[in-house]
Amino acid sequence: MEFVSINKLTLLDYPEKVACVLYTPTCNFACPYCHNWETLIKENLPPLDFENDIISFLKKRLGILDGVVISGGEPTLMKELPEKIKTIKELGYLVKLDTNGSNPKMLKELIENKLIDYVAMDIKHSFNKYYDIIVNRNIDLKDLEESINILKENKVDYEFRITLIEEYHDKESIYEIGKLLEGSKRIFLQQYKLSDGVSNKSLHAVKEETAREYQKILEEYIEEVELRGY
């Protein structure tokens, strides 16, 4: 598997860093509000040449970019990911991983080998309602729980994040998410934004007033709780 797209400059995707974003082409969740849906369902996306398109670009941006964000899709589906990140790290870049947490083995390997500097793990819902969003029932929620616990060990800087959807989330589910993440370092409550790439265009963002109520709930369990996009 190869990267299929690159955002050459972002000030938003890596906290307090100037970065670029590399995208992988597939995902095992396919959430209905994913803004990359159209990319994920396209077959035979032309891959980027890792050396000529990516490494060459990164060499030219040394001293300009601080880091590289590996996103998707779900990057941990790429078996060659550790090797590719190692090559990027050898150039001197910080690396942030965006993940849904479904591959704790890969996550642990990347952390133990010091190949990633920051992790953002998406939390879709409370575990008793996770399949309302991800649909794919072959996903083992125990893997997600293991990834959560790996991050709680604080061996790498990290955040959890949840995109708030009016049709899915309520106070009860937010309390359950708080219990699931209790003792963790940081979570961002993200505002949902409709885009052309979203598959289900009938979904709505949670209002800011409600998001702040959810923030107060989660502050009982998590050290830092911030709104993002509101």
Buried (B, 14 or more C-beta within 10 A) or exposed (E): BBBBBBEEEBEEBBBEBEBBBBBBBBBBBBBBBBBBBEBBEEEEBEEBEBEEEBBEBBEEBEEEBBBBBBBBBBBBBBEEBBEBBBBBBEEEBBBBBBBBBBBBEBBBBBBEEEBBBBBBBBBBBBBEBBBBBBEEEEBEBEBBBBBBEBBBEEEBBBBBBBBBBEBBBBEEBBBBBBEBBEEBBBBBBBBBEBEEEBBEEEBEBBEEEBBBEBBEBBEEBBEEBBBBBB
